[in-house]
Structures are given as C-alpha cells and as structure tokens.
Amino acid sequence: MKAMIMYSSAKRSGFTLIEVLITIVILAIGLLGLAGLQMTSLNNQLEAYQRAQAVLLLDEMANRIRVNTVAARAGAYADTTAGSEHGLADPDDEICSGLANAALQDVCDWNAALAGSGVSLGGDNLGSILGARGCIENVTGSADGEVIIRLTIAWQGLAPTRAPDSNCGQGAFGDDDEFRRTASLDTVLADLGLDP
C-alpha cells in the first residue's frame, strides 16, 4: 500500500504530454500576435517617415519660391499642362546646372529630390519616399494682390485608405487610389509693392 501511495503522488507532480502541447500552442499564438504587432508597427513607422519626408520636400520648395518671388508671381513655377507632375524623371538624366533662370533650376533640383537623388546605393536612388510625384499649381489669389502657390506631393502608401481629395498623382498608385497619399502646402506671396 505504501508503494501505491508514492506512485500516485509522483503521477500528480508532473505534466502530461497534452498539457505541454496546449502550453506550446498558446505560446505560439501569442508569439504570432506579437509578430503581427511588430509588422504593423514597422508599417506605421514607414508611413510616418514618408509623410515627414514629404513635408520637408514641400518646405524646401516653398522656401525656394519665396526667395524668387518675382518669378513665382509671374507663374514661372506652376505648370498647368497635362502630365505636369514632377519627380518622374531619372535624376541622372536631369542636368540642373547652368539652366536659364532660377525657377527652372529650382524645379529641376526638386525633381531630383523627389526621385531620391540625395541618397544612392549601388546606382539606385534611395533618398525619397515611394513613387514621389510633385505638383505645383497657382491658386486664385486675393483681391489684395496675393498670389497663392499650392505645392503637393503624392506617394505610395502601404495600406489602403480613403483616396485623397487632391488630384496630384491620381491614378498612379492603383485604379481606386486607395494607396495614394498626399501632402500639400500653400505658399502665399503677399503684394508688398517691392516688385519692379
């Protein structure tokens, strides 16, 4: 009888194979959830990085326009022709030195920045956001003589959302534009009476 009592207490103190398998399954489900959370976090981080890069590129071009106010007020930056998006050219094909005027130089430099020429590895441009396209348009100014130039950058997002209202890059990132992201910046050029 003493041997039987020792055997039954030893049986109760260990784990059965089924308990171990259930623990492994629960642990695996938890690890898969953590892996999914990590992927979502990385996608959100890339989306935030792309938006920050777009804002920096918009701000850089707005500053160039503010420096060259006379040409900007004359419409030298805006291009209203069809297919007038910037950033589509290969920056290696763009020769930005020695252009006729500062506005052409600024637009050429912006094209190269949109195409990612700032950082390259092995001949590939990596310094920009995914599929960046830039649009420059003159928006109706005020009765006080202000000129408003709207700068917009469109790029490829990683997850589908509602299509943006802006038509910059429309149709370039899928038929329904759910992957298209845009950021815009209005540059207001006041009439200070300084133009020649």
N, C-alpha and C positions, 0 to 999 in steps of 0.2 A: 504494500500500500504506500509506503514511503517513496518508492521509485515512481509510482504513478503520479504522485503529487508534484514531484520535481519535474517530471516530463510536461505536465500541463502548465506549470508556471514558466517553463522555458518556452513553450509554444506561444504564450501571451506576450512575451517581451520582445519578439522580433517582428519584422514587417513581412507581409506576404508579397508575392510577386505582383498580384493585382494592385495592391496599394502603391507599390513602386511605379508601376506603369501609369496609374492615374496621376501620380505626382509629376511624372515626366511630361504627360500630355498637358497638364495645367501649366507647367513651367514653359513648355513650347508655345502655347497660345499667348502667354504673357510676353515672351520674347518677340513673337511675330508682331504683337501690338506695339512694342517699343520700336521695332524696325520700321513699321509704318509711320509712327510718330516722327522718327528721325528723318524719313524721306519727306514728309510734309514740311518739317522744319527747314530742311535744305531748300526745297522749292520756294517756300516763303522768303527765305533769305536771298535767293537769287532774284526773285521778283522785286524785293526792296532795293537790292543793288542796282538793278536795271533802271528803276524809277529814279534813284539818286543820280545815276549817270546821265539820264535824260535831262534832269533839272540842271545839272552842271553844264551840259552842252547848250541848253536853251539860254542859260545865264551868260555863257561866253559869247554867243551870237548876239544877244541883246546888248551887251557891252560894246561889241564891235559896231553895231548900228548906232548906238548913242554917240560914239566917237565920230562917226561920219554922218552927222545929222543932215547936212545939206543934200548929199546924195540920197539918203534914206527918204527925206521929204519929197524928193523928185521921183521916187519909185524905183531907184536903182537896185534894190534888194528883192522886191517882190516880183514873182513870175507867175502870171495868171494863165499861161498856156497849159493845155492838157499835158499830163505826164510831167509836170514840173517839180516832182519830188526830188529832193537832194539825198545824197548818200548812196545812190545806186551805182555810181561809177567805181571802178577799181582805182584806189588811191595811187597805185603805181602808174596808171595812165594819166593821172591828173598832174599837170605841170603848173604849179601855183606860183612860181617865181616869175617876175617880170610881166605881170598882167597889166592891162591898160589903165585900170583905175583901182582904187582901194576897195570898192564894193565887189568887183569881180574877184579880187584877192581874198576878201573875207568869205565869200560864198564858196570859193574853191577850197579854202582851208577848212570850212565847216563840212564840206563834202568828205574830205579826207578824215576828219574826226568822226563823222557818222559811220564811215566804213571801218573805223578801228585802226587807223594807221599809227596811233600813238604807242601801241604795244604790239610787237610782232614776234612770232616764234617759228622758226623754220620757214619763213616766207609767208606764213599765214597771219593775217591781221586779227588780233585777239582783244584789242583795247576798246571795244564798243559793245553796245547792247545788241541783242539778237535781231538781225534784219532791220536795223535802224533806217528810218526814212524821215527826212525833214521837209517841212512845208513852210513857206514864207508868203504871207498874204497881207495886202493893205486892207484894213478895215475902215469903214467910214469914220472920219474924224468928227470933231465937234465944230460948232459954229464959231468957236474961239480960235480956229486955225490949227487945232491939234491934229496930228497925224498918228494913227494907231496902226502898228505893225504887229500882226499875230504870228508868233513862231510856234510851230507844233512839231513834235517828234512822235512817230508811231513805231512800235516794235512788237515782236512776237512774244506773247505770254506763254506760260506753261500749263495753265488750266483754263477751261472755258468759263467765260463770264458774259455779262451783257455787252453788246457791241457799243463802243463809244459814239458820242454824237458827232464828233469831228469826222470829216471825210478824208483826212490825211492818211494815206496808206490803205485806203478802203479796197477790199478785195485781194490784198497782197498776202494775207495770213489765213486764208481759208475762205470758203464761199459765204459763210454766215458771219464772219468777222468776230466770232466769239473768243478767238485767241489774240485779237488785236488790242493793244494798249496804247493810249495816247497821253501826252502831257503838253500843255500849252502855256504860253507866256505872252502877255500883251505888253509891247513896248510903246509907251506914249511919248511922243516928241512934241513938246509944247512950242507954241509960236512965241518966242521971246524977242522977236524983232532983230535977231542977230544975223539972219540970212542976208547974203549980199544982194 
